[in-house]
């Protein structure tokens, strides 16, 4: 435990403020990380076929 985990850059927090900060940091680190959900792939539109096309099903 040589290096401090949290360093106060400005100000002089008392023990209560430091305890509140550590509680928030502990709660955030204990929260499970949600996996990144990939964006849905865009669907391809079927090719346009006219009503008189020989490929049209009847």
Residue frames relative to the residue before (quaternion, step in Angstrom):
aa qw qx qy qz dx dy dz
X 1.0000 0.0000 0.0000 0.0000 0.00 0.00 0.00
X 0.1852 0.8223 -0.5183 0.1444 3.56 0.77 0.94
X 0.7676 0.3307 -0.1862 0.5165 3.58 0.90 -0.87
X 0.4596 -0.6756 0.4893 0.3048 3.60 -0.97 0.78
X 0.4771 -0.6721 0.4930 0.2785 3.55 -1.13 0.72
X 0.7815 0.1427 -0.0497 0.6053 3.57 1.03 -0.88
X 0.1094 -0.7899 0.6017 0.0456 3.55 -0.95 0.88
X 0.3080 -0.7300 0.5818 0.1835 3.59 -0.87 0.97
X 0.2639 -0.7957 0.5304 0.1256 3.56 -0.60 1.18
X 0.8050 0.0222 0.0238 0.5924 3.56 0.95 -0.86
X 0.7450 0.3673 -0.2922 0.4741 3.56 -1.04 0.79
X 0.3082 -0.7262 0.5844 0.1902 3.52 -1.36 0.04
X 0.1021 -0.8245 0.5537 0.0560 3.63 0.16 1.19
X 0.4038 -0.6911 0.5333 0.2737 3.55 -1.10 0.65
X 0.7460 -0.4224 0.2702 0.4382 3.56 -1.30 0.07
X 0.6291 0.5421 -0.3374 0.4433 3.60 1.05 -0.72
X 0.6670 0.4928 -0.3013 0.4706 3.59 0.93 -0.86
X 0.6511 0.5003 -0.3165 0.4750 3.59 0.98 -0.79
X 0.6376 0.5189 -0.3275 0.4657 3.59 1.02 -0.76
X 0.6455 0.5061 -0.3230 0.4722 3.61 0.99 -0.78
X 0.6447 0.5137 -0.3184 0.4681 3.59 0.96 -0.81
X 0.6771 0.4834 -0.2988 0.4675 3.59 0.88 -0.86
X 0.6212 0.5293 -0.3485 0.4611 3.61 1.06 -0.66
X 0.6536 0.4985 -0.3156 0.4740 3.59 0.97 -0.82
X 0.6701 0.4914 -0.3076 0.4635 3.60 0.89 -0.88
X 0.6453 0.5088 -0.3234 0.4693 3.60 1.01 -0.74
X 0.6545 0.5050 -0.3199 0.4629 3.60 0.98 -0.79
X 0.6602 0.5000 -0.3128 0.4651 3.59 0.99 -0.77
X 0.6892 0.4711 -0.2983 0.4627 3.59 0.95 -0.75
X 0.6633 0.4986 -0.3101 0.4640 3.62 1.15 -0.52
X 0.5416 0.6255 -0.4063 0.3878 3.60 1.21 -0.36
X 0.4530 -0.6854 0.4826 0.3036 3.63 -0.84 0.87
X 0.4267 -0.6930 0.5268 0.2452 3.52 -1.03 0.85
X 0.3384 -0.7411 0.5430 0.2036 3.56 -0.76 1.02
X 0.4548 -0.6839 0.4850 0.3004 3.59 -0.84 0.90
X 0.5115 -0.6421 0.4773 0.3136 3.52 -1.09 0.72
X 0.2864 -0.7639 0.5585 0.1499 3.55 -0.71 1.09
X 0.3892 -0.7271 0.5029 0.2586 3.60 -0.67 1.00
X 0.5496 -0.6083 0.4611 0.3398 3.54 -1.13 0.67
X 0.5146 -0.6409 0.4521 0.3465 3.61 -0.96 0.72
X 0.4806 -0.6683 0.4871 0.2918 3.52 -1.05 0.78
X 0.4890 -0.6564 0.4700 0.3304 3.59 -0.94 0.75
X 0.4145 -0.7047 0.5191 0.2493 3.55 -1.03 0.80
X 0.4153 -0.6922 0.5326 0.2545 3.52 -1.04 0.78
X 0.4039 -0.6959 0.5395 0.2482 3.53 -1.02 0.82
X 0.4891 -0.6384 0.4861 0.3419 3.60 -1.00 0.69
X 0.5838 -0.5876 0.4110 0.3809 3.59 -1.08 0.57
X 0.5099 -0.6474 0.4751 0.3086 3.55 -1.08 0.73
X 0.0383 -0.7793 0.6255 -0.0020 3.55 -0.93 0.96
X 0.3982 -0.7199 0.5152 0.2404 3.54 -0.80 0.95
X 0.6477 -0.5409 0.3734 0.3853 3.54 -1.24 0.41
X 0.7243 0.4156 -0.2464 0.4919 3.59 1.13 -0.53
X 0.4021 0.7270 -0.4721 0.2949 3.55 1.19 0.25
X 0.5121 -0.6490 0.4626 0.3202 3.56 -1.05 0.70
X 0.6300 0.5273 -0.3408 0.4571 3.61 1.22 -0.26
X 0.5051 0.6678 -0.4216 0.3480 3.59 1.22 -0.25
X 0.3812 -0.7092 0.5441 0.2361 3.56 -0.92 0.91
X 0.2040 -0.7786 0.5821 0.1154 3.52 -1.12 0.65
